[in-house]
Amino acid sequence: MRNFGEFQDAIYTAGVGGEQPRLPFLYSDLKKRAQEILDPRIFDYVSRGSGNGLTQTKNVEAFQTYGIMPRMLRDRSVRDLSVTLFGRKLTNPIYVAPVGVLGAVHPEGDLETAKAATKLGVPLICSTLSACRMEETRAASKGNLDFFQLYPPNAPELSEHFVTRALDAGFDGIVITVDTGQLGWRPHDLQKASLPMHYGQCLANYTSDPAFWRLAGVRSEEELTIEKKISTWDRYFSDPTFSWDHVKKIRAMTNLPLLIKGICAPEAIDCGVDGIICSNHGGRQANGGIPALDNLEDVIEAVPNHPVLFDSGVRTGVDIVKALALGATMVGVGRPYVYGLALGGQAGVEFVLQCLLAEADLTLGVDCYASIAELREYGLKRVEFLSTHSEGLV
């Protein structure tokens, strides 16, 4: 069992010698610093939600409707944050959620993120939208628990190629994102008439695939003009007809773990799926929905024999603790690590992940919980906090 709270001790010790942290600890400060250095169109793409941002905001606010019940005078000297996923014991309960523009945020964003996650032993879900080929990302994260996240394209051959390549590259499982059958309404991107992929960014998995070449009417990657890349990606990126029948075909391709990402309704899963990621895409796809966290317990109850991971609205280590207390098997981190990536590459991602783990660990310790199991038994009460934006969490 690791004492993630020791990260705090190291910072205070370094301070005695005059060393100050280079990166900020608060989410709001991370976001502000990232905004200062990122291209405005990329910053908006990362930071904004769909519509007027209501669902994105409510995702964050939902965490504030739960309070942790402290249980004093109990031994908290050793805290166990380990979890088991598909038979693999993991030292920590978080994972790096897939974000499709890491290569636009940092020149080596996908690789830097993979290296950071691997160094810390944090599982990684790698996006289809990447500035480097999936084979390169997997090579950079050798030994780590890694899943390939598939945006199901509107071309069966391309979908099969992506899955086959991921299996050949050595990924540990496949995550199918099912809430992107079409792009959501994003006014801030529309105001700039900007979509990163329309600049040819983060399309390496597509442009390196022979199936994509055939769809584009060329014989090699060298023959792909920027116009052909964009028009072919536009035509085949998403499949509005994607259904359980399509899942069955992917299931038949592998015995490795298969997860569905984007489920919020409490319904039984089918087709041999091994797990669920309860998520509403961080509020980026559909506005006006129910906060993802408010759906978590119902989803868990609907699939009692499957792991249910969670993402959407996670900003702090306390958020991680609360999602775990509600029953999440693991908790995904998105925007916070992306801002760390923008500010410091691999070191920035490591810093953000270490901060989140330290805060989660120390929160358990202060409240006298020795394990996630204890937290689930006693930890949460529904409350209504007066303020939810004191540190700019959205």
Summary of the structure (lengths in Angstrom):
residues: 394
radius of gyration: 20.5
end to end distance: 32.2
largest distance: 69.6
contacts: 1359
relative contact order: 0.20
helix: 46%
strand: 12%
